[in-house]
């Protein structure tokens, strides 16, 4: 008599729904351990026929087709499990799945959406490589790192929810993806080489205060990027980290201990102005590669509030904080009130929370908002309306310049 071993490779059956609603059963390969099954293959072969089209439900895996025989519980998606299955449009993963292997969904170019179960603790290298139809994905808070090339070439992927549990974003994790915005959680300590390189639709970037290192070409060729905020925690910026960000106009650096970056870190960022902490203009001007910026000056009316800031933010004539708030917001997810008090010389221009523009929610210079752990609020004020020469004050020199302009001088 032939007996199955405790761990054996065997063809089972999984439920497939075609685009027209027709249901059928197809063979799927996996390694069986009791009632559990790991969807896996050998080498670069897929666990199903690569020509399969439609949606499969991994909650429905049976030893015989048509929900007959023994039912199996899928616990992991192995390496190359659905490699090159370009006809798959969606995959329903059960809550029992705890891991997704290397290249598990590589080149699944027809995959439009997928939900990763909350028990998944690891997502392998290139897991969703070139899933060019994938539009959004939520990563569960059980995952601690985004590995090499996980979402490389996902050109339709405009948004990703990265949980606070993630501490590192690996090489080419989002390389040439379609991201339009990204909220990097406070907890990430490193952004590796080319992690966001070629994300040409990304328009703004706020790096959290937990980050200490930015790798080589981490944001290179992000041609849509117009604004970047760098926290004081960053101690190293790699070679060509922001190179060819050709539309960058504002680069805010909170770094006080200025260091030499990697070669050509800001190459081709010719349009950008570099805004630095008070009293640090000279040291930035004398430090390579920082001195490549067309203009270096102290920060205008732009300030960052973390989740440890609470209450009233007041602004004086020179657009600086006149009082700081010591009370700490506990991580309670409750509403908190922020009040912005510009004077006659300036007005509130923009408020961003985790990269999302919430300016329209500000009423009478007051905003009610939830500030979770790791959240950041960026508040921007317009410069004085009558400061013609841009020196931060309104005086007789502005009148002289205005009169000369009228006289054509």
Order of alpha helices (4+ residues) and beta strands (2+ residues): beta-beta-beta-beta-beta-beta-beta-beta-beta-beta-beta-beta-beta-beta-beta-beta-beta-beta-beta-beta-alpha-beta-beta-beta-beta-beta-beta-beta-beta-alpha
